[in-house]
Amino acid sequence: MKQLKSLDDIKKLKFEKERMFYSAEHEDILAGLTTDIYFLRTLDILNNMGLAEQEVTAEIFARKPGIFVGIEEVKNVLKDKNIEMWALEEGQKFQPKETLVRIKGSYKDFGIFESVILGCLASPSGWATAANRVKEACGDKNFVCFGTRHLHPSVAPVMEKAARIGGASAVSNILTAKLLGEDPSGTLPHASFLIAGDTLSVAKAYNNIMPKNHKRIVLVDTFKDEVEESLRIAKELGKDLYGIRLDTPSERGGVTPELIKEVRAKLDINGYDWVKIFVSGGLTPERIEILSQAGADAFGVGSYISGAPAIDMTMDIKEVAGKAVAKRGRIPGLVENKRLVKMI
């Protein structure tokens, strides 16, 4: 698909009536179909005025601090354009109003991608920043990102990659993990136990079919008291059991510090001190700190990361034909940042 260059190109667009998803494909993004229409209108006007070839320098900043993620996708959008680009490296922390990206070139070569560029940075940076807060709460303990179910499948892998950069120890999304050269991580859902009708029978089958090096973590809150079920599983699996998972629903009070302390004590008293306690279910950094102090060993975090707001990114033209400019209220000219690295 050819890149859009004017409003006339939009009129010529035709799509199959039975297109399966509203989500954009890679070709849609690179063609400019996911931008705001006013950038095409601007290009038509500048072409009419003979100004579309004008060399400009644009800078991107955020109004809140965070973890910078998404620049690798921006590079892929702009790599074949006649532009230069400098930016922070993926995963770096940034401060409000700090220059994060600088792009220099003819406006016609990158202007219509403003929405795309900002979108590639805003949401991933928000997700990574949330994951970083979770990591701080976990300290030296691990957490897995379980946020895929909360997002449209077309963007869920982007979110989980951002979470991994932000501090997640592993991700459950298969595509994300494979693109990162890792193995996806996860235990078992309640569905497996509900279908089988018994936690222990599933645990035994799970133990039998998994390779020896797999860390077996069994969910213990489906049918019986968590302590009772933990002891049943530990007795049956013995040293093959790496850990148990607590995901007690809010209808039963959720996972509490008292529950974790009781499970830990009963496991230890009965000689199962090697069994780890993995906790999931609506976790926030505040809850993680409390549950960690109570004895939880690792965590599964989903909605706190997937539901994190995007970090607003703004792109400003700061130079036109080498002359410093700015909209009213902002200082004309480039805002220097020695941390910027040449990307393109």
C-alpha atoms as a printed R data frame, in Angstrom:
    type eleno elety resid chain resno       x       y      z
1   ATOM     1    CA   MET     A     1   0.000   0.000  0.000
2   ATOM     2    CA   LYS     A     2   1.349   3.420 -0.968
3   ATOM     3    CA   GLN     A     3   1.844   6.169  1.594
4   ATOM     4    CA   LEU     A     4  -0.860   8.819  1.712
5   ATOM     5    CA   LYS     A     5   0.361  12.166  0.398
6   ATOM     6    CA   SER     A     6  -2.806  14.223  0.007
7   ATOM     7    CA   LEU     A     7  -6.525  14.333  0.765
8   ATOM     8    CA   ASP     A     8  -7.178  12.997 -2.738
9   ATOM     9    CA   ASP     A     9  -5.428   9.765 -1.786
10  ATOM    10    CA   ILE     A    10  -7.973   9.253  0.994
11  ATOM    11    CA   LYS     A    11 -10.867   9.471 -1.472
12  ATOM    12    CA   LYS     A    12  -9.354   6.621 -3.476
13  ATOM    13    CA   LEU     A    13  -9.102   4.255 -0.514
14  ATOM    14    CA   LYS     A    14 -11.225   1.107 -0.676
15  ATOM    15    CA   PHE     A    15 -11.404  -1.773  1.775
16  ATOM    16    CA   GLU     A    16 -13.104  -5.133  1.821
17  ATOM    17    CA   LYS     A    17 -16.493  -5.012  3.529
18  ATOM    18    CA   GLU     A    18 -15.651  -8.178  5.426
19  ATOM    19    CA   ARG     A    19 -12.386  -6.952  6.959
20  ATOM    20    CA   MET     A    20 -12.034  -9.080 10.097
21  ATOM    21    CA   PHE     A    21 -10.672  -6.517 12.560
22  ATOM    22    CA   TYR     A    22 -10.698  -2.751 12.992
23  ATOM    23    CA   SER     A    23  -7.124  -2.887 14.255
24  ATOM    24    CA   ALA     A    24  -4.477  -1.507 11.927
25  ATOM    25    CA   GLU     A    25  -2.103  -3.795 10.101
26  ATOM    26    CA   HIS     A    26   1.557  -2.900  9.666
27  ATOM    27    CA   GLU     A    27   0.969  -1.704  6.118
28  ATOM    28    CA   ASP     A    28  -1.876   0.571  7.288
29  ATOM    29    CA   ILE     A    29   0.390   2.286  9.792
30  ATOM    30    CA   LEU     A    30   3.282   2.757  7.370
31  ATOM    31    CA   ALA     A    31   0.915   4.152  4.735
32  ATOM    32    CA   GLY     A    32  -0.303   6.823  7.154
33  ATOM    33    CA   LEU     A    33  -3.851   5.475  7.499
34  ATOM    34    CA   THR     A    34  -3.779   5.709 11.292
35  ATOM    35    CA   THR     A    35  -2.935   9.401 11.439
36  ATOM    36    CA   ASP     A    36  -5.311  12.317 12.041
37  ATOM    37    CA   ILE     A    37  -6.711  13.742  8.824
38  ATOM    38    CA   TYR     A    38  -5.611  17.288  9.579
39  ATOM    39    CA   PHE     A    39  -2.000  16.339  8.905
40  ATOM    40    CA   LEU     A    40  -2.938  15.464  5.312
41  ATOM    41    CA   ARG     A    41  -4.860  18.732  5.072
42  ATOM    42    CA   THR     A    42  -1.773  20.577  6.337
43  ATOM    43    CA   LEU     A    43   0.375  18.883  3.713
44  ATOM    44    CA   ASP     A    44  -2.021  19.895  0.933
45  ATOM    45    CA   ILE     A    45  -1.911  23.505  2.112
46  ATOM    46    CA   LEU     A    46   1.873  23.566  2.418
47  ATOM    47    CA   ASN     A    47   2.211  22.027 -1.041
48  ATOM    48    CA   ASN     A    48  -0.080  24.723 -2.416
49  ATOM    49    CA   MET     A    49   2.103  27.370 -0.760
50  ATOM    50    CA   GLY     A    50   5.337  25.767 -1.934
51  ATOM    51    CA   LEU     A    51   6.446  25.094  1.650
52  ATOM    52    CA   ALA     A    52   6.170  21.310  1.989
53  ATOM    53    CA   GLU     A    53   9.897  20.902  1.256
54  ATOM    54    CA   GLN     A    54  10.799  23.321  4.044
55  ATOM    55    CA   GLU     A    55  13.340  21.883  6.447
56  ATOM    56    CA   VAL     A    56  12.062  21.831 10.013
57  ATOM    57    CA   THR     A    57  13.187  20.459 13.338
58  ATOM    58    CA   ALA     A    58  10.582  19.021 15.672
59  ATOM    59    CA   GLU     A    59  10.972  17.965 19.289
60  ATOM    60    CA   ILE     A    60   8.880  15.700 21.486
61  ATOM    61    CA   PHE     A    61   8.437  16.069 25.233
62  ATOM    62    CA   ALA     A    62   6.141  14.724 27.954
63  ATOM    63    CA   ARG     A    63   4.448  16.573 30.789
64  ATOM    64    CA   LYS     A    64   4.986  13.779 33.345
65  ATOM    65    CA   PRO     A    65   8.016  11.672 34.302
66  ATOM    66    CA   GLY     A    66   8.215   8.079 33.175
67  ATOM    67    CA   ILE     A    67  10.059   5.245 31.459
68  ATOM    68    CA   PHE     A    68  10.720   5.855 27.754
69  ATOM    69    CA   VAL     A    69   9.495   3.029 25.500
70  ATOM    70    CA   GLY     A    70   8.428   2.828 21.855
71  ATOM    71    CA   ILE     A    71  11.327   4.461 20.018
72  ATOM    72    CA   GLU     A    72  12.203   1.199 18.231
73  ATOM    73    CA   GLU     A    73   8.811   1.239 16.502
74  ATOM    74    CA   VAL     A    74   9.229   4.937 15.677
75  ATOM    75    CA   LYS     A    75  12.541   4.067 14.030
76  ATOM    76    CA   ASN     A    76  10.753   1.504 11.874
77  ATOM    77    CA   VAL     A    77   8.179   4.088 10.803
78  ATOM    78    CA   LEU     A    78  10.803   6.664  9.802
79  ATOM    79    CA   LYS     A    79  13.808   4.573  8.752
80  ATOM    80    CA   ASP     A    80  13.184   4.989  5.005
81  ATOM    81    CA   LYS     A    81  12.434   8.713  5.215
82  ATOM    82    CA   ASN     A    82  14.902  11.472  4.371
83  ATOM    83    CA   ILE     A    83  15.212  12.636  7.967
84  ATOM    84    CA   GLU     A    84  17.586  12.606 10.929
85  ATOM    85    CA   MET     A    85  16.423  11.563 14.383
86  ATOM    86    CA   TRP     A    86  17.883  11.683 17.865
87  ATOM    87    CA   ALA     A    87  16.169  10.219 20.943
88  ATOM    88    CA   LEU     A    88  16.567   8.729 24.386
89  ATOM    89    CA   GLU     A    89  17.330   5.046 24.353
90  ATOM    90    CA   GLU     A    90  14.615   2.503 25.121
91  ATOM    91    CA   GLY     A    91  13.967   2.007 28.832
92  ATOM    92    CA   GLN     A    92  15.491   5.246 30.130
93  ATOM    93    CA   LYS     A    93  13.784   7.355 32.780
94  ATOM    94    CA   PHE     A    94  12.741  10.862 31.764
95  ATOM    95    CA   GLN     A    95  11.555  14.031 33.467
96  ATOM    96    CA   PRO     A    96   8.690  16.438 32.595
97  ATOM    97    CA   LYS     A    97   9.462  18.750 29.650
98  ATOM    98    CA   GLU     A    98  12.708  16.895 28.875
99  ATOM    99    CA   THR     A    99  13.371  16.575 25.126
100 ATOM   100    CA   LEU     A   100  12.810  12.920 24.304
101 ATOM   101    CA   VAL     A   101  12.996  12.919 20.495
102 ATOM   102    CA   ARG     A   102  14.313  15.370 17.890
103 ATOM   103    CA   ILE     A   103  13.484  14.951 14.198
104 ATOM   104    CA   LYS     A   104  15.025  17.042 11.412
105 ATOM   105    CA   GLY     A   105  14.011  17.005  7.768
106 ATOM   106    CA   SER     A   106  11.461  18.227  5.236
107 ATOM   107    CA   TYR     A   107   8.021  18.427  6.806
108 ATOM   108    CA   LYS     A   108   6.536  16.359  3.962
109 ATOM   109    CA   ASP     A   109   8.791  13.438  4.912
110 ATOM   110    CA   PHE     A   110   7.489  12.949  8.454
111 ATOM   111    CA   GLY     A   111   4.663  15.396  9.202
112 ATOM   112    CA   ILE     A   112   1.752  13.051  8.550
113 ATOM   113    CA   PHE     A   113   3.207  10.532 10.997
114 ATOM   114    CA   GLU     A   114   2.961  12.827 14.029
115 ATOM   115    CA   SER     A   115  -0.030  10.947 15.482
116 ATOM   116    CA   VAL     A   116   1.636   7.589 14.797
117 ATOM   117    CA   ILE     A   117   4.911   8.613 16.431
118 ATOM   118    CA   LEU     A   118   3.248  10.041 19.525
119 ATOM   119    CA   GLY     A   119   1.008   6.979 19.860
120 ATOM   120    CA   CYS     A   120   3.987   4.626 19.584
121 ATOM   121    CA   LEU     A   121   5.539   6.419 22.558
122 ATOM   122    CA   ALA     A   122   2.626   7.481 24.768
123 ATOM   123    CA   SER     A   123   0.935   4.185 25.640
124 ATOM   124    CA   PRO     A   124   4.083   2.021 25.901
125 ATOM   125    CA   SER     A   125   5.750   4.630 28.116
126 ATOM   126    CA   GLY     A   126   2.676   4.617 30.351
127 ATOM   127    CA   TRP     A   127   2.696   0.821 30.603
128 ATOM   128    CA   ALA     A   128   6.447   0.692 31.255
129 ATOM   129    CA   THR     A   129   6.160   3.366 33.936
130 ATOM   130    CA   ALA     A   130   3.444   1.370 35.714
131 ATOM   131    CA   ALA     A   131   5.558  -1.779 35.492
132 ATOM   132    CA   ASN     A   132   8.481   0.123 36.969
133 ATOM   133    CA   ARG     A   133   6.348   1.130 39.960
134 ATOM   134    CA   VAL     A   134   5.420  -2.529 40.424
135 ATOM   135    CA   LYS     A   135   9.083  -3.519 40.258
136 ATOM   136    CA   GLU     A   136   9.951  -0.967 42.932
137 ATOM   137    CA   ALA     A   137   7.236  -2.430 45.163
138 ATOM   138    CA   CYS     A   138   8.506  -5.982 44.551
139 ATOM   139    CA   GLY     A   139  12.089  -5.132 45.476
140 ATOM   140    CA   ASP     A   140  14.214  -8.200 44.745
141 ATOM   141    CA   LYS     A   141  11.146 -10.401 44.142
142 ATOM   142    CA   ASN     A   142   9.863 -11.272 40.670
143 ATOM   143    CA   PHE     A   143   6.607 -10.453 38.948
144 ATOM   144    CA   VAL     A   144   5.048 -11.688 35.720
145 ATOM   145    CA   CYS     A   145   2.892  -9.479 33.496
146 ATOM   146    CA   PHE     A   146  -0.584 -10.994 33.095
147 ATOM   147    CA   GLY     A   147  -2.217  -8.052 31.320
148 ATOM   148    CA   THR     A   148  -2.988  -9.511 27.894
149 ATOM   149    CA   ARG     A   149  -6.657 -10.268 28.640
150 ATOM   150    CA   HIS     A   150  -7.384  -6.616 29.420
151 ATOM   151    CA   LEU     A   151  -6.465  -5.207 26.007
152 ATOM   152    CA   HIS     A   152  -7.374  -5.655 22.367
153 ATOM   153    CA   PRO     A   153  -5.196  -8.502 21.058
154 ATOM   154    CA   SER     A   154  -3.586  -6.279 18.450
155 ATOM   155    CA   VAL     A   155  -1.921  -4.124 21.114
156 ATOM   156    CA   ALA     A   156  -1.533  -6.603 23.991
157 ATOM   157    CA   PRO     A   157   1.941  -7.714 22.801
158 ATOM   158    CA   VAL     A   158   3.052  -4.063 22.734
159 ATOM   159    CA   MET     A   159   1.885  -3.643 26.324
160 ATOM   160    CA   GLU     A   160   3.657  -6.759 27.558
161 ATOM   161    CA   LYS     A   161   6.899  -5.743 25.855
162 ATOM   162    CA   ALA     A   162   6.668  -2.344 27.568
163 ATOM   163    CA   ALA     A   163   6.034  -4.085 30.898
164 ATOM   164    CA   ARG     A   164   9.116  -6.262 30.384
165 ATOM   165    CA   ILE     A   165  11.253  -3.184 29.716
166 ATOM   166    CA   GLY     A   166   9.698  -1.460 32.716
167 ATOM   167    CA   GLY     A   167  10.706  -4.231 35.091
168 ATOM   168    CA   ALA     A   168   8.589  -7.375 34.683
169 ATOM   169    CA   SER     A   169  10.606 -10.553 35.161
170 ATOM   170    CA   ALA     A   170   8.630 -12.342 32.444
171 ATOM   171    CA   VAL     A   171   5.494 -12.052 30.306
172 ATOM   172    CA   SER     A   172   2.637 -14.455 29.636
173 ATOM   173    CA   ASN     A   173   1.882 -13.293 26.083
174 ATOM   174    CA   ILE     A   174   3.274 -15.843 23.630
175 ATOM   175    CA   LEU     A   175   4.007 -13.443 20.764
176 ATOM   176    CA   THR     A   176   5.737 -10.914 23.018
177 ATOM   177    CA   ALA     A   177   7.954 -13.512 24.615
178 ATOM   178    CA   LYS     A   178   8.994 -15.051 21.299
179 ATOM   179    CA   LEU     A   179   9.760 -11.665 19.745
180 ATOM   180    CA   LEU     A   180  11.947 -10.936 22.774
181 ATOM   181    CA   GLY     A   181  13.685 -14.293 22.421
182 ATOM   182    CA   GLU     A   182  12.257 -15.581 25.708
183 ATOM   183    CA   ASP     A   183   9.831 -18.229 26.900
184 ATOM   184    CA   PRO     A   184   6.334 -17.099 27.940
185 ATOM   185    CA   SER     A   185   5.574 -17.601 31.623
186 ATOM   186    CA   GLY     A   186   2.363 -18.652 33.353
187 ATOM   187    CA   THR     A   187   0.744 -21.232 35.605
188 ATOM   188    CA   LEU     A   188  -2.749 -22.704 35.101
189 ATOM   189    CA   PRO     A   189  -6.152 -20.979 34.894
190 ATOM   190    CA   HIS     A   190  -9.189 -21.809 37.005
191 ATOM   191    CA   ALA     A   191 -10.744 -23.290 33.846
192 ATOM   192    CA   SER     A   192  -8.470 -26.342 33.983
193 ATOM   193    CA   PHE     A   193  -9.570 -27.207 37.527
194 ATOM   194    CA   LEU     A   194 -13.253 -26.441 36.970
195 ATOM   195    CA   ILE     A   195 -13.395 -28.718 33.924
196 ATOM   196    CA   ALA     A   196 -11.595 -31.561 35.704
197 ATOM   197    CA   GLY     A   197 -13.541 -31.067 38.929
198 ATOM   198    CA   ASP     A   198 -10.592 -31.520 41.259
199 ATOM   199    CA   THR     A   199  -7.391 -29.561 41.858
200 ATOM   200    CA   LEU     A   200  -5.283 -32.555 42.848
201 ATOM   201    CA   SER     A   201  -6.059 -34.583 39.715
202 ATOM   202    CA   VAL     A   202  -5.050 -31.637 37.522
203 ATOM   203    CA   ALA     A   203  -1.891 -31.094 39.562
204 ATOM   204    CA   LYS     A   204  -0.885 -34.742 39.075
205 ATOM   205    CA   ALA     A   205  -1.474 -34.596 35.316
206 ATOM   206    CA   TYR     A   206   0.357 -31.243 35.164
207 ATOM   207    CA   ASN     A   207   3.312 -32.773 36.949
208 ATOM   208    CA   ASN     A   208   3.360 -35.809 34.659
209 ATOM   209    CA   ILE     A   209   3.350 -33.996 31.328
210 ATOM   210    CA   MET     A   210   5.649 -31.054 32.062
211 ATOM   211    CA   PRO     A   211   9.415 -31.309 31.456
212 ATOM   212    CA   LYS     A   212  11.563 -31.729 34.555
213 ATOM   213    CA   ASN     A   213  12.962 -28.185 34.426
214 ATOM   214    CA   HIS     A   214   9.505 -26.571 34.372
215 ATOM   215    CA   LYS     A   215   8.607 -24.727 37.586
216 ATOM   216    CA   ARG     A   216   5.304 -26.235 38.642
217 ATOM   217    CA   ILE     A   217   3.037 -23.655 40.302
218 ATOM   218    CA   VAL     A   218  -0.480 -24.816 41.163
219 ATOM   219    CA   LEU     A   219  -3.526 -22.628 41.775
220 ATOM   220    CA   VAL     A   220  -5.127 -23.646 45.073
221 ATOM   221    CA   ASP     A   221  -8.256 -21.523 45.571
222 ATOM   222    CA   THR     A   222 -10.753 -23.133 43.163
223 ATOM   223    CA   PHE     A   223 -12.617 -25.623 45.379
224 ATOM   224    CA   LYS     A   224 -11.180 -25.991 48.877
225 ATOM   225    CA   ASP     A   225  -9.633 -23.894 51.619
226 ATOM   226    CA   GLU     A   226  -6.293 -22.572 50.356
227 ATOM   227    CA   VAL     A   227  -4.318 -24.053 53.228
228 ATOM   228    CA   GLU     A   228  -5.927 -27.482 52.874
229 ATOM   229    CA   GLU     A   229  -5.408 -27.520 49.106
230 ATOM   230    CA   SER     A   230  -1.793 -26.360 49.402
231 ATOM   231    CA   LEU     A   231  -0.981 -29.206 51.745
232 ATOM   232    CA   ARG     A   232  -2.734 -31.775 49.506
233 ATOM   233    CA   ILE     A   233  -0.741 -30.648 46.483
234 ATOM   234    CA   ALA     A   234   2.568 -30.425 48.355
235 ATOM   235    CA   LYS     A   235   2.117 -33.952 49.754
236 ATOM   236    CA   GLU     A   236   1.380 -35.393 46.300
237 ATOM   237    CA   LEU     A   237   4.001 -33.557 44.240
238 ATOM   238    CA   GLY     A   238   6.720 -33.297 46.848
239 ATOM   239    CA   LYS     A   239   9.908 -31.659 45.617
240 ATOM   240    CA   ASP     A   240   8.443 -31.392 42.109
241 ATOM   241    CA   LEU     A   241   6.174 -28.610 43.382
242 ATOM   242    CA   TYR     A   242   7.839 -25.220 42.951
243 ATOM   243    CA   GLY     A   243   5.004 -23.134 44.342
244 ATOM   244    CA   ILE     A   244   1.308 -22.561 44.908
245 ATOM   245    CA   ARG     A   245  -0.691 -19.625 43.549
246 ATOM   246    CA   LEU     A   246  -3.236 -17.638 45.545
247 ATOM   247    CA   ASP     A   247  -5.825 -15.780 43.474
248 ATOM   248    CA   THR     A   248  -8.704 -15.718 45.966
249 ATOM   249    CA   PRO     A   249 -11.561 -13.631 44.470
250 ATOM   250    CA   SER     A   250 -12.801 -10.405 46.035
251 ATOM   251    CA   GLU     A   251 -16.111 -12.167 46.768
252 ATOM   252    CA   ARG     A   252 -14.189 -14.202 49.368
253 ATOM   253    CA   GLY     A   253 -12.102 -11.297 50.611
254 ATOM   254    CA   GLY     A   254  -9.234 -11.583 48.159
255 ATOM   255    CA   VAL     A   255  -5.682 -12.534 49.093
256 ATOM   256    CA   THR     A   256  -4.908 -11.087 52.530
257 ATOM   257    CA   PRO     A   257  -1.668 -10.851 54.519
258 ATOM   258    CA   GLU     A   258  -3.227 -13.151 57.110
259 ATOM   259    CA   LEU     A   259  -3.945 -15.816 54.481
260 ATOM   260    CA   ILE     A   260  -0.369 -15.692 53.207
261 ATOM   261    CA   LYS     A   261   1.019 -15.955 56.736
262 ATOM   262    CA   GLU     A   262  -1.214 -18.947 57.473
263 ATOM   263    CA   VAL     A   263  -0.330 -20.761 54.243
264 ATOM   264    CA   ARG     A   264   3.379 -20.121 54.814
265 ATOM   265    CA   ALA     A   265   3.234 -21.322 58.413
266 ATOM   266    CA   LYS     A   266   1.279 -24.486 57.626
267 ATOM   267    CA   LEU     A   267   3.559 -25.384 54.711
268 ATOM   268    CA   ASP     A   268   6.637 -24.916 56.902
269 ATOM   269    CA   ILE     A   269   5.195 -26.805 59.865
270 ATOM   270    CA   ASN     A   270   4.424 -29.769 57.609
271 ATOM   271    CA   GLY     A   271   7.920 -29.797 56.111
272 ATOM   272    CA   TYR     A   272   7.214 -28.078 52.793
273 ATOM   273    CA   ASP     A   273   9.405 -25.049 53.350
274 ATOM   274    CA   TRP     A   274  10.686 -25.027 49.747
275 ATOM   275    CA   VAL     A   275   7.238 -24.283 48.304
276 ATOM   276    CA   LYS     A   276   6.955 -20.689 47.085
277 ATOM   277    CA   ILE     A   277   3.830 -18.528 47.360
278 ATOM   278    CA   PHE     A   278   2.818 -16.791 44.132
279 ATOM   279    CA   VAL     A   279   0.035 -14.172 44.374
280 ATOM   280    CA   SER     A   280  -2.191 -12.643 41.684
281 ATOM   281    CA   GLY     A   281  -5.524 -10.880 41.374
282 ATOM   282    CA   GLY     A   282  -5.979  -7.103 41.089
283 ATOM   283    CA   LEU     A   283  -2.575  -6.281 42.555
284 ATOM   284    CA   THR     A   284  -1.268  -2.733 42.942
285 ATOM   285    CA   PRO     A   285   2.143  -1.578 44.193
286 ATOM   286    CA   GLU     A   286   0.609  -0.783 47.577
287 ATOM   287    CA   ARG     A   287  -0.892  -4.279 47.957
288 ATOM   288    CA   ILE     A   288   2.296  -5.906 46.709
289 ATOM   289    CA   GLU     A   289   4.345  -4.227 49.443
290 ATOM   290    CA   ILE     A   290   1.927  -5.468 52.120
291 ATOM   291    CA   LEU     A   291   1.676  -9.001 50.735
292 ATOM   292    CA   SER     A   292   5.419  -9.205 50.228
293 ATOM   293    CA   GLN     A   293   6.022  -8.342 53.868
294 ATOM   294    CA   ALA     A   294   3.534 -11.082 54.804
295 ATOM   295    CA   GLY     A   295   5.611 -13.680 52.951
296 ATOM   296    CA   ALA     A   296   4.571 -13.721 49.276
297 ATOM   297    CA   ASP     A   297   7.480 -14.720 47.034
298 ATOM   298    CA   ALA     A   298   6.352 -13.564 43.577
299 ATOM   299    CA   PHE     A   299   3.450 -11.836 41.869
300 ATOM   300    CA   GLY     A   300   1.297 -11.814 38.747
301 ATOM   301    CA   VAL     A   301   0.193  -8.316 37.752
302 ATOM   302    CA   GLY     A   302  -2.263  -7.483 34.988
303 ATOM   303    CA   SER     A   303  -4.792  -4.663 35.175
304 ATOM   304    CA   TYR     A   304  -2.546  -2.222 37.046
305 ATOM   305    CA   ILE     A   305  -0.160  -2.232 34.082
306 ATOM   306    CA   SER     A   306  -2.579  -2.735 31.183
307 ATOM   307    CA   GLY     A   307  -4.902  -0.041 32.555
308 ATOM   308    CA   ALA     A   308  -2.179   2.538 33.096
309 ATOM   309    CA   PRO     A   309  -2.904   5.837 31.298
310 ATOM   310    CA   ALA     A   310  -0.753   6.867 28.366
311 ATOM   311    CA   ILE     A   311   1.832   9.526 29.102
312 ATOM   312    CA   ASP     A   312   0.879  12.532 26.998
313 ATOM   313    CA   MET     A   313   3.523  13.306 24.393
314 ATOM   314    CA   THR     A   314   3.690  16.615 22.502
315 ATOM   315    CA   MET     A   315   5.524  17.315 19.245
316 ATOM   316    CA   ASP     A   316   6.500  20.949 18.593
317 ATOM   317    CA   ILE     A   317   8.162  22.493 15.551
318 ATOM   318    CA   LYS     A   318  11.183  24.306 17.072
319 ATOM   319    CA   GLU     A   319  13.071  25.398 13.950
320 ATOM   320    CA   VAL     A   320  11.992  26.307 10.403
321 ATOM   321    CA   ALA     A   321  14.774  26.713  7.817
322 ATOM   322    CA   GLY     A   322  17.257  27.005 10.691
323 ATOM   323    CA   LYS     A   323  15.317  29.788 12.432
324 ATOM   324    CA   ALA     A   324  14.113  29.281 16.000
325 ATOM   325    CA   VAL     A   325  10.316  29.272 16.319
326 ATOM   326    CA   ALA     A   326   7.682  28.303 18.877
327 ATOM   327    CA   LYS     A   327   3.981  28.664 19.514
328 ATOM   328    CA   ARG     A   328   3.014  31.382 21.962
329 ATOM   329    CA   GLY     A   329   3.775  30.415 25.554
330 ATOM   330    CA   ARG     A   330   6.841  28.348 24.662
331 ATOM   331    CA   ILE     A   331  10.422  29.445 24.152
332 ATOM   332    CA   PRO     A   332  11.641  29.364 20.514
333 ATOM   333    CA   GLY     A   333  14.522  27.088 19.561
334 ATOM   334    CA   LEU     A   334  15.818  23.667 20.449
335 ATOM   335    CA   VAL     A   335  15.740  22.407 24.039
336 ATOM   336    CA   GLU     A   336  19.063  20.670 24.461
337 ATOM   337    CA   ASN     A   337  19.376  17.246 26.044
338 ATOM   338    CA   LYS     A   338  22.816  15.641 26.139
339 ATOM   339    CA   ARG     A   339  21.234  12.204 26.607
340 ATOM   340    CA   LEU     A   340  19.838  12.136 23.067
341 ATOM   341    CA   VAL     A   341  21.423   9.495 20.832
342 ATOM   342    CA   LYS     A   342  21.502   9.535 17.009
343 ATOM   343    CA   MET     A   343  18.943   6.960 15.846
344 ATOM   344    CA   ILE     A   344  18.570   7.707 12.129
